[in-house]
């Protein structure tokens, strides 16, 4: 069994697509509509056939409340892994990313957190070797 798809709720799919592709560096995978519903996913260019992230429109009141509460508590909606947090921090910051926490050493890893501009905090993690 594998994880093929996970979702993050966003308040604006076009803005989210720009952020997740132009700032984070993911690639658009799927984008099609049926009536008012839009299916929009991105994937890592390092693994284009791997796990996709759905950028789901946050038009569900329960999901919106959850998203807002998680943001207010400082909890990330998604975590992405990298081999070099510092390099990705510099790259994303140069592209306009707003970090709520610059790279920081924590037990067994180095992490940074940023605002995705669509209602979520994102954590970027580098696992450290023991």
CNS distance restraints for C-alpha pairs under 8 A (distance, minus, plus):
assign (resid   3 and name CA) (resid  51 and name CA) 6.44 0.50 0.50
assign (resid   4 and name CA) (resid  50 and name CA) 6.64 0.50 0.50
assign (resid   4 and name CA) (resid  51 and name CA) 4.47 0.50 0.50
assign (resid   4 and name CA) (resid  52 and name CA) 6.18 0.50 0.50
assign (resid   5 and name CA) (resid  51 and name CA) 5.37 0.50 0.50
assign (resid   5 and name CA) (resid  52 and name CA) 4.75 0.50 0.50
assign (resid   5 and name CA) (resid  53 and name CA) 5.85 0.50 0.50
assign (resid   5 and name CA) (resid  54 and name CA) 6.98 0.50 0.50
assign (resid   6 and name CA) (resid  51 and name CA) 7.53 0.50 0.50
assign (resid   6 and name CA) (resid  52 and name CA) 6.49 0.50 0.50
assign (resid   6 and name CA) (resid  53 and name CA) 5.16 0.50 0.50
assign (resid   6 and name CA) (resid  54 and name CA) 6.11 0.50 0.50
assign (resid   7 and name CA) (resid  53 and name CA) 5.38 0.50 0.50
assign (resid   7 and name CA) (resid  54 and name CA) 4.44 0.50 0.50
assign (resid   7 and name CA) (resid  55 and name CA) 6.15 0.50 0.50
assign (resid   7 and name CA) (resid  56 and name CA) 6.44 0.50 0.50
assign (resid   8 and name CA) (resid  53 and name CA) 7.07 0.50 0.50
assign (resid   8 and name CA) (resid  54 and name CA) 6.21 0.50 0.50
assign (resid   8 and name CA) (resid  55 and name CA) 5.51 0.50 0.50
assign (resid   8 and name CA) (resid  56 and name CA) 6.04 0.50 0.50
assign (resid   8 and name CA) (resid  77 and name CA) 6.63 0.50 0.50
assign (resid   8 and name CA) (resid  78 and name CA) 7.25 0.50 0.50
assign (resid   9 and name CA) (resid  55 and name CA) 6.03 0.50 0.50
assign (resid   9 and name CA) (resid  56 and name CA) 4.79 0.50 0.50
assign (resid   9 and name CA) (resid  57 and name CA) 5.74 0.50 0.50
assign (resid   9 and name CA) (resid  58 and name CA) 5.11 0.50 0.50
assign (resid   9 and name CA) (resid  63 and name CA) 7.51 0.50 0.50
assign (resid   9 and name CA) (resid  64 and name CA) 7.82 0.50 0.50
assign (resid   9 and name CA) (resid  67 and name CA) 7.23 0.50 0.50
assign (resid   9 and name CA) (resid 119 and name CA) 7.88 0.50 0.50
assign (resid   9 and name CA) (resid 120 and name CA) 7.93 0.50 0.50
assign (resid  10 and name CA) (resid  16 and name CA) 6.63 0.50 0.50
assign (resid  10 and name CA) (resid  55 and name CA) 6.21 0.50 0.50
assign (resid  10 and name CA) (resid  56 and name CA) 5.93 0.50 0.50
assign (resid  10 and name CA) (resid  57 and name CA) 5.26 0.50 0.50
assign (resid  10 and name CA) (resid  58 and name CA) 5.33 0.50 0.50
assign (resid  10 and name CA) (resid 118 and name CA) 5.01 0.50 0.50
assign (resid  10 and name CA) (resid 119 and name CA) 6.16 0.50 0.50
assign (resid  10 and name CA) (resid 120 and name CA) 7.48 0.50 0.50
assign (resid  11 and name CA) (resid  57 and name CA) 5.92 0.50 0.50
assign (resid  11 and name CA) (resid  58 and name CA) 5.32 0.50 0.50
assign (resid  11 and name CA) (resid  59 and name CA) 7.79 0.50 0.50
assign (resid  11 and name CA) (resid 118 and name CA) 5.27 0.50 0.50
assign (resid  11 and name CA) (resid 119 and name CA) 6.52 0.50 0.50
assign (resid  12 and name CA) (resid  16 and name CA) 6.07 0.50 0.50
assign (resid  12 and name CA) (resid  57 and name CA) 6.55 0.50 0.50
assign (resid  12 and name CA) (resid  58 and name CA) 7.93 0.50 0.50
assign (resid  12 and name CA) (resid 118 and name CA) 6.40 0.50 0.50
assign (resid  13 and name CA) (resid  17 and name CA) 5.99 0.50 0.50
assign (resid  13 and name CA) (resid  40 and name CA) 7.72 0.50 0.50
assign (resid  13 and name CA) (resid  55 and name CA) 6.46 0.50 0.50
assign (resid  13 and name CA) (resid  56 and name CA) 7.20 0.50 0.50
assign (resid  13 and name CA) (resid  57 and name CA) 6.19 0.50 0.50
assign (resid  14 and name CA) (resid  18 and name CA) 6.37 0.50 0.50
assign (resid  15 and name CA) (resid  19 and name CA) 6.26 0.50 0.50
assign (resid  15 and name CA) (resid 117 and name CA) 7.89 0.50 0.50
assign (resid  15 and name CA) (resid 118 and name CA) 7.24 0.50 0.50
assign (resid  16 and name CA) (resid  20 and name CA) 5.96 0.50 0.50
assign (resid  16 and name CA) (resid  55 and name CA) 7.00 0.50 0.50
assign (resid  16 and name CA) (resid 116 and name CA) 7.45 0.50 0.50
assign (resid  16 and name CA) (resid 117 and name CA) 7.47 0.50 0.50
assign (resid  16 and name CA) (resid 118 and name CA) 6.14 0.50 0.50
assign (resid  17 and name CA) (resid  21 and name CA) 5.97 0.50 0.50
assign (resid  17 and name CA) (resid  28 and name CA) 7.55 0.50 0.50
assign (resid  17 and name CA) (resid  42 and name CA) 7.93 0.50 0.50
assign (resid  17 and name CA) (resid  55 and name CA) 7.58 0.50 0.50
assign (resid  18 and name CA) (resid  22 and name CA) 5.44 0.50 0.50
assign (resid  18 and name CA) (resid  23 and name CA) 7.35 0.50 0.50
assign (resid  19 and name CA) (resid  23 and name CA) 5.06 0.50 0.50
assign (resid  19 and name CA) (resid  24 and name CA) 6.53 0.50 0.50
assign (resid  19 and name CA) (resid 116 and name CA) 6.79 0.50 0.50
assign (resid  19 and name CA) (resid 117 and name CA) 7.64 0.50 0.50
assign (resid  20 and name CA) (resid  24 and name CA) 4.98 0.50 0.50
assign (resid  20 and name CA) (resid  25 and name CA) 6.32 0.50 0.50
assign (resid  20 and name CA) (resid  26 and name CA) 5.76 0.50 0.50
assign (resid  20 and name CA) (resid  27 and name CA) 7.91 0.50 0.50
assign (resid  20 and name CA) (resid  42 and name CA) 7.53 0.50 0.50
assign (resid  20 and name CA) (resid 116 and name CA) 7.85 0.50 0.50
assign (resid  21 and name CA) (resid  25 and name CA) 4.64 0.50 0.50
assign (resid  21 and name CA) (resid  26 and name CA) 4.54 0.50 0.50
assign (resid  21 and name CA) (resid  27 and name CA) 5.57 0.50 0.50
assign (resid  21 and name CA) (resid  28 and name CA) 6.93 0.50 0.50
assign (resid  21 and name CA) (resid  42 and name CA) 7.71 0.50 0.50
assign (resid  22 and name CA) (resid  26 and name CA) 7.57 0.50 0.50
assign (resid  22 and name CA) (resid  95 and name CA) 7.58 0.50 0.50
assign (resid  23 and name CA) (resid  92 and name CA) 5.55 0.50 0.50
assign (resid  23 and name CA) (resid  95 and name CA) 5.52 0.50 0.50
assign (resid  23 and name CA) (resid  96 and name CA) 7.07 0.50 0.50
assign (resid  23 and name CA) (resid  97 and name CA) 6.63 0.50 0.50
assign (resid  24 and name CA) (resid  92 and name CA) 6.26 0.50 0.50
assign (resid  25 and name CA) (resid  44 and name CA) 7.69 0.50 0.50
assign (resid  25 and name CA) (resid  45 and name CA) 7.82 0.50 0.50
assign (resid  26 and name CA) (resid  42 and name CA) 6.07 0.50 0.50
assign (resid  26 and name CA) (resid  43 and name CA) 5.60 0.50 0.50
assign (resid  26 and name CA) (resid  44 and name CA) 4.95 0.50 0.50
assign (resid  26 and name CA) (resid  45 and name CA) 6.03 0.50 0.50
assign (resid  27 and name CA) (resid  42 and name CA) 5.34 0.50 0.50
assign (resid  27 and name CA) (resid  43 and name CA) 5.44 0.50 0.50
assign (resid  27 and name CA) (resid  44 and name CA) 6.18 0.50 0.50
assign (resid  27 and name CA) (resid  45 and name CA) 5.90 0.50 0.50
assign (resid  27 and name CA) (resid  48 and name CA) 7.83 0.50 0.50
assign (resid  28 and name CA) (resid  40 and name CA) 7.84 0.50 0.50
assign (resid  28 and name CA) (resid  41 and name CA) 6.16 0.50 0.50
assign (resid  28 and name CA) (resid  42 and name CA) 4.38 0.50 0.50
assign (resid  28 and name CA) (resid  43 and name CA) 6.52 0.50 0.50
assign (resid  29 and name CA) (resid  40 and name CA) 7.58 0.50 0.50
assign (resid  29 and name CA) (resid  41 and name CA) 5.38 0.50 0.50
assign (resid  29 and name CA) (resid  42 and name CA) 4.86 0.50 0.50
assign (resid  29 and name CA) (resid  43 and name CA) 6.06 0.50 0.50
assign (resid  29 and name CA) (resid  48 and name CA) 7.81 0.50 0.50
assign (resid  29 and name CA) (resid  52 and name CA) 7.59 0.50 0.50
assign (resid  30 and name CA) (resid  39 and name CA) 6.90 0.50 0.50
assign (resid  30 and name CA) (resid  40 and name CA) 5.34 0.50 0.50
assign (resid  30 and name CA) (resid  41 and name CA) 5.06 0.50 0.50
assign (resid  30 and name CA) (resid  42 and name CA) 6.97 0.50 0.50
assign (resid  31 and name CA) (resid  38 and name CA) 7.04 0.50 0.50
assign (resid  31 and name CA) (resid  39 and name CA) 5.55 0.50 0.50
assign (resid  31 and name CA) (resid  40 and name CA) 4.47 0.50 0.50
assign (resid  31 and name CA) (resid  41 and name CA) 6.62 0.50 0.50
assign (resid  32 and name CA) (resid  38 and name CA) 5.73 0.50 0.50
assign (resid  32 and name CA) (resid  39 and name CA) 5.41 0.50 0.50
assign (resid  32 and name CA) (resid  40 and name CA) 6.74 0.50 0.50
assign (resid  33 and name CA) (resid  37 and name CA) 5.54 0.50 0.50
assign (resid  33 and name CA) (resid  38 and name CA) 4.20 0.50 0.50
assign (resid  33 and name CA) (resid  39 and name CA) 6.10 0.50 0.50
assign (resid  34 and name CA) (resid  38 and name CA) 6.45 0.50 0.50
assign (resid  38 and name CA) (resid  56 and name CA) 7.96 0.50 0.50
assign (resid  38 and name CA) (resid  57 and name CA) 7.92 0.50 0.50
assign (resid  39 and name CA) (resid  54 and name CA) 7.37 0.50 0.50
assign (resid  39 and name CA) (resid  55 and name CA) 7.78 0.50 0.50
assign (resid  39 and name CA) (resid  56 and name CA) 7.28 0.50 0.50
assign (resid  40 and name CA) (resid  54 and name CA) 5.70 0.50 0.50
assign (resid  40 and name CA) (resid  55 and name CA) 5.59 0.50 0.50
assign (resid  40 and name CA) (resid  56 and name CA) 7.00 0.50 0.50
assign (resid  41 and name CA) (resid  52 and name CA) 6.04 0.50 0.50
assign (resid  41 and name CA) (resid  53 and name CA) 5.28 0.50 0.50
assign (resid  41 and name CA) (resid  54 and name CA) 4.23 0.50 0.50
assign (resid  41 and name CA) (resid  55 and name CA) 5.77 0.50 0.50
assign (resid  42 and name CA) (resid  52 and name CA) 5.65 0.50 0.50
assign (resid  42 and name CA) (resid  53 and name CA) 5.32 0.50 0.50
assign (resid  42 and name CA) (resid  54 and name CA) 6.60 0.50 0.50
assign (resid  42 and name CA) (resid  55 and name CA) 7.66 0.50 0.50
assign (resid  43 and name CA) (resid  47 and name CA) 7.18 0.50 0.50
assign (resid  43 and name CA) (resid  48 and name CA) 5.63 0.50 0.50
assign (resid  43 and name CA) (resid  49 and name CA) 7.62 0.50 0.50
assign (resid  43 and name CA) (resid  50 and name CA) 7.04 0.50 0.50
assign (resid  43 and name CA) (resid  51 and name CA) 6.51 0.50 0.50
assign (resid  43 and name CA) (resid  52 and name CA) 4.80 0.50 0.50
assign (resid  43 and name CA) (resid  53 and name CA) 6.25 0.50 0.50
assign (resid  44 and name CA) (resid  48 and name CA) 5.55 0.50 0.50
assign (resid  44 and name CA) (resid  50 and name CA) 7.51 0.50 0.50
assign (resid  44 and name CA) (resid  51 and name CA) 7.93 0.50 0.50
assign (resid  44 and name CA) (resid  52 and name CA) 7.79 0.50 0.50
assign (resid  47 and name CA) (resid  51 and name CA) 7.89 0.50 0.50
assign (resid  58 and name CA) (resid  63 and name CA) 6.66 0.50 0.50
assign (resid  58 and name CA) (resid  64 and name CA) 5.93 0.50 0.50
assign (resid  59 and name CA) (resid  63 and name CA) 7.73 0.50 0.50
assign (resid  59 and name CA) (resid  64 and name CA) 7.06 0.50 0.50
assign (resid  60 and name CA) (resid  64 and name CA) 6.05 0.50 0.50
assign (resid  61 and name CA) (resid  65 and name CA) 6.19 0.50 0.50
assign (resid  62 and name CA) (resid  66 and name CA) 6.27 0.50 0.50
assign (resid  63 and name CA) (resid  67 and name CA) 6.04 0.50 0.50
assign (resid  64 and name CA) (resid  68 and name CA) 6.14 0.50 0.50
assign (resid  65 and name CA) (resid  69 and name CA) 6.10 0.50 0.50
assign (resid  66 and name CA) (resid  70 and name CA) 6.11 0.50 0.50
assign (resid  67 and name CA) (resid  71 and name CA) 6.21 0.50 0.50
assign (resid  67 and name CA) (resid  77 and name CA) 7.74 0.50 0.50
assign (resid  67 and name CA) (resid 119 and name CA) 6.89 0.50 0.50
assign (resid  67 and name CA) (resid 120 and name CA) 6.92 0.50 0.50
assign (resid  68 and name CA) (resid  72 and name CA) 6.16 0.50 0.50
assign (resid  68 and name CA) (resid 119 and name CA) 6.94 0.50 0.50
assign (resid  68 and name CA) (resid 120 and name CA) 7.97 0.50 0.50
assign (resid  69 and name CA) (resid  73 and name CA) 6.16 0.50 0.50
assign (resid  70 and name CA) (resid  74 and name CA) 6.25 0.50 0.50
assign (resid  70 and name CA) (resid  75 and name CA) 5.09 0.50 0.50
assign (resid  70 and name CA) (resid  76 and name CA) 7.10 0.50 0.50
assign (resid  70 and name CA) (resid  77 and name CA) 7.34 0.50 0.50
assign (resid  70 and name CA) (resid 120 and name CA) 7.92 0.50 0.50
assign (resid  71 and name CA) (resid  75 and name CA) 5.82 0.50 0.50
assign (resid  71 and name CA) (resid  76 and name CA) 7.09 0.50 0.50
assign (resid  71 and name CA) (resid  77 and name CA) 7.92 0.50 0.50
assign (resid  71 and name CA) (resid 119 and name CA) 7.01 0.50 0.50
assign (resid  71 and name CA) (resid 120 and name CA) 5.85 0.50 0.50
assign (resid  71 and name CA) (resid 121 and name CA) 6.15 0.50 0.50
assign (resid  74 and name CA) (resid 121 and name CA) 7.09 0.50 0.50
assign (resid  75 and name CA) (resid 121 and name CA) 6.70 0.50 0.50
assign (resid  76 and name CA) (resid 113 and name CA) 7.67 0.50 0.50
assign (resid  76 and name CA) (resid 120 and name CA) 6.75 0.50 0.50
assign (resid  76 and name CA) (resid 121 and name CA) 4.54 0.50 0.50
assign (resid  76 and name CA) (resid 122 and name CA) 4.95 0.50 0.50
assign (resid  76 and name CA) (resid 123 and name CA) 5.84 0.50 0.50
assign (resid  77 and name CA) (resid 120 and name CA) 5.83 0.50 0.50
assign (resid  77 and name CA) (resid 121 and name CA) 5.78 0.50 0.50
assign (resid  77 and name CA) (resid 122 and name CA) 5.94 0.50 0.50
assign (resid  78 and name CA) (resid 121 and name CA) 7.40 0.50 0.50
assign (resid  78 and name CA) (resid 122 and name CA) 5.29 0.50 0.50
assign (resid  78 and name CA) (resid 123 and name CA) 6.39 0.50 0.50
assign (resid  79 and name CA) (resid 122 and name CA) 5.94 0.50 0.50
assign (resid  79 and name CA) (resid 123 and name CA) 4.67 0.50 0.50
assign (resid  79 and name CA) (resid 124 and name CA) 5.75 0.50 0.50
assign (resid  79 and name CA) (resid 125 and name CA) 6.98 0.50 0.50
assign (resid  80 and name CA) (resid 122 and name CA) 7.69 0.50 0.50
assign (resid  80 and name CA) (resid 123 and name CA) 6.30 0.50 0.50
assign (resid  80 and name CA) (resid 124 and name CA) 4.92 0.50 0.50
assign (resid  80 and name CA) (resid 125 and name CA) 6.16 0.50 0.50
assign (resid  81 and name CA) (resid 124 and name CA) 5.72 0.50 0.50
assign (resid  81 and name CA) (resid 125 and name CA) 4.78 0.50 0.50
assign (resid  81 and name CA) (resid 126 and name CA) 5.83 0.50 0.50
assign (resid  81 and name CA) (resid 127 and name CA) 7.78 0.50 0.50
assign (resid  82 and name CA) (resid  88 and name CA) 7.81 0.50 0.50
assign (resid  82 and name CA) (resid 124 and name CA) 6.93 0.50 0.50
assign (resid  82 and name CA) (resid 125 and name CA) 6.06 0.50 0.50
assign (resid  82 and name CA) (resid 126 and name CA) 5.21 0.50 0.50
assign (resid  82 and name CA) (resid 127 and name CA) 7.93 0.50 0.50
assign (resid  83 and name CA) (resid 126 and name CA) 5.63 0.50 0.50
assign (resid  83 and name CA) (resid 127 and name CA) 7.53 0.50 0.50
assign (resid  84 and name CA) (resid  88 and name CA) 6.37 0.50 0.50
assign (resid  84 and name CA) (resid 126 and name CA) 6.12 0.50 0.50
assign (resid  85 and name CA) (resid  89 and name CA) 5.87 0.50 0.50
assign (resid  85 and name CA) (resid 103 and name CA) 6.65 0.50 0.50
assign (resid  85 and name CA) (resid 110 and name CA) 6.88 0.50 0.50
assign (resid  85 and name CA) (resid 111 and name CA) 6.83 0.50 0.50
assign (resid  85 and name CA) (resid 112 and name CA) 7.18 0.50 0.50
assign (resid  85 and name CA) (resid 124 and name CA) 6.73 0.50 0.50
assign (resid  85 and name CA) (resid 125 and name CA) 6.48 0.50 0.50
assign (resid  85 and name CA) (resid 126 and name CA) 5.68 0.50 0.50
assign (resid  86 and name CA) (resid  90 and name CA) 6.25 0.50 0.50
assign (resid  86 and name CA) (resid 103 and name CA) 6.33 0.50 0.50
assign (resid  87 and name CA) (resid  91 and name CA) 6.19 0.50 0.50
assign (resid  88 and name CA) (resid  92 and name CA) 5.93 0.50 0.50
assign (resid  89 and name CA) (resid  93 and name CA) 5.86 0.50 0.50
assign (resid  89 and name CA) (resid 102 and name CA) 7.45 0.50 0.50
assign (resid  89 and name CA) (resid 103 and name CA) 7.25 0.50 0.50
assign (resid  89 and name CA) (resid 112 and name CA) 7.49 0.50 0.50
assign (resid  90 and name CA) (resid  94 and name CA) 6.11 0.50 0.50
assign (resid  91 and name CA) (resid  95 and name CA) 6.55 0.50 0.50
assign (resid  92 and name CA) (resid  96 and name CA) 6.52 0.50 0.50
assign (resid  92 and name CA) (resid  97 and name CA) 5.43 0.50 0.50
assign (resid  93 and name CA) (resid  97 and name CA) 4.69 0.50 0.50
assign (resid  93 and name CA) (resid  98 and name CA) 6.86 0.50 0.50
assign (resid  93 and name CA) (resid  99 and name CA) 7.58 0.50 0.50
assign (resid  97 and name CA) (resid 114 and name CA) 6.88 0.50 0.50
assign (resid  97 and name CA) (resid 115 and name CA) 7.29 0.50 0.50
assign (resid  97 and name CA) (resid 116 and name CA) 7.68 0.50 0.50
assign (resid  98 and name CA) (resid 114 and name CA) 5.62 0.50 0.50
assign (resid  98 and name CA) (resid 115 and name CA) 5.70 0.50 0.50
assign (resid  98 and name CA) (resid 116 and name CA) 7.84 0.50 0.50
assign (resid  99 and name CA) (resid 112 and name CA) 7.40 0.50 0.50
assign (resid  99 and name CA) (resid 113 and name CA) 5.70 0.50 0.50
assign (resid  99 and name CA) (resid 114 and name CA) 3.95 0.50 0.50
assign (resid  99 and name CA) (resid 115 and name CA) 6.20 0.50 0.50
assign (resid 100 and name CA) (resid 112 and name CA) 7.87 0.50 0.50
assign (resid 100 and name CA) (resid 113 and name CA) 5.53 0.50 0.50
assign (resid 100 and name CA) (resid 114 and name CA) 5.18 0.50 0.50
assign (resid 100 and name CA) (resid 115 and name CA) 6.75 0.50 0.50
assign (resid 101 and name CA) (resid 112 and name CA) 5.36 0.50 0.50
assign (resid 101 and name CA) (resid 113 and name CA) 4.94 0.50 0.50
assign (resid 101 and name CA) (resid 114 and name CA) 6.75 0.50 0.50
assign (resid 102 and name CA) (resid 111 and name CA) 7.75 0.50 0.50
assign (resid 102 and name CA) (resid 112 and name CA) 5.04 0.50 0.50
assign (resid 102 and name CA) (resid 113 and name CA) 6.71 0.50 0.50
assign (resid 103 and name CA) (resid 110 and name CA) 6.31 0.50 0.50
assign (resid 103 and name CA) (resid 111 and name CA) 5.28 0.50 0.50
assign (resid 103 and name CA) (resid 112 and name CA) 4.41 0.50 0.50
assign (resid 103 and name CA) (resid 113 and name CA) 7.83 0.50 0.50
assign (resid 104 and name CA) (resid 110 and name CA) 5.35 0.50 0.50
assign (resid 104 and name CA) (resid 111 and name CA) 5.39 0.50 0.50
assign (resid 104 and name CA) (resid 112 and name CA) 6.34 0.50 0.50
assign (resid 105 and name CA) (resid 109 and name CA) 6.09 0.50 0.50
assign (resid 105 and name CA) (resid 110 and name CA) 4.36 0.50 0.50
assign (resid 105 and name CA) (resid 111 and name CA) 6.57 0.50 0.50
assign (resid 106 and name CA) (resid 110 and name CA) 5.70 0.50 0.50
assign (resid 106 and name CA) (resid 111 and name CA) 7.17 0.50 0.50
assign (resid 108 and name CA) (resid 127 and name CA) 6.26 0.50 0.50
assign (resid 108 and name CA) (resid 128 and name CA) 5.36 0.50 0.50
assign (resid 108 and name CA) (resid 129 and name CA) 7.39 0.50 0.50
assign (resid 108 and name CA) (resid 130 and name CA) 7.40 0.50 0.50
assign (resid 109 and name CA) (resid 125 and name CA) 6.72 0.50 0.50
assign (resid 109 and name CA) (resid 126 and name CA) 5.49 0.50 0.50
assign (resid 109 and name CA) (resid 127 and name CA) 4.38 0.50 0.50
assign (resid 109 and name CA) (resid 128 and name CA) 4.82 0.50 0.50
assign (resid 110 and name CA) (resid 125 and name CA) 5.84 0.50 0.50
assign (resid 110 and name CA) (resid 126 and name CA) 5.16 0.50 0.50
assign (resid 110 and name CA) (resid 127 and name CA) 6.56 0.50 0.50
assign (resid 110 and name CA) (resid 128 and name CA) 7.09 0.50 0.50
assign (resid 111 and name CA) (resid 123 and name CA) 6.69 0.50 0.50
assign (resid 111 and name CA) (resid 124 and name CA) 5.58 0.50 0.50
assign (resid 111 and name CA) (resid 125 and name CA) 4.52 0.50 0.50
assign (resid 111 and name CA) (resid 126 and name CA) 6.33 0.50 0.50
assign (resid 112 and name CA) (resid 123 and name CA) 5.71 0.50 0.50
assign (resid 112 and name CA) (resid 124 and name CA) 5.29 0.50 0.50
assign (resid 112 and name CA) (resid 125 and name CA) 6.72 0.50 0.50
assign (resid 113 and name CA) (resid 121 and name CA) 6.54 0.50 0.50
assign (resid 113 and name CA) (resid 122 and name CA) 5.51 0.50 0.50
assign (resid 113 and name CA) (resid 123 and name CA) 4.43 0.50 0.50
assign (resid 113 and name CA) (resid 124 and name CA) 6.25 0.50 0.50
assign (resid 114 and name CA) (resid 121 and name CA) 5.57 0.50 0.50
assign (resid 114 and name CA) (resid 122 and name CA) 5.32 0.50 0.50
assign (resid 114 and name CA) (resid 123 and name CA) 6.58 0.50 0.50
assign (resid 115 and name CA) (resid 119 and name CA) 7.44 0.50 0.50
assign (resid 115 and name CA) (resid 120 and name CA) 5.93 0.50 0.50
assign (resid 115 and name CA) (resid 121 and name CA) 4.71 0.50 0.50
assign (resid 115 and name CA) (resid 122 and name CA) 6.30 0.50 0.50
assign (resid 116 and name CA) (resid 120 and name CA) 5.55 0.50 0.50
assign (resid 116 and name CA) (resid 121 and name CA) 6.08 0.50 0.50
assign (resid 116 and name CA) (resid 122 and name CA) 6.60 0.50 0.50
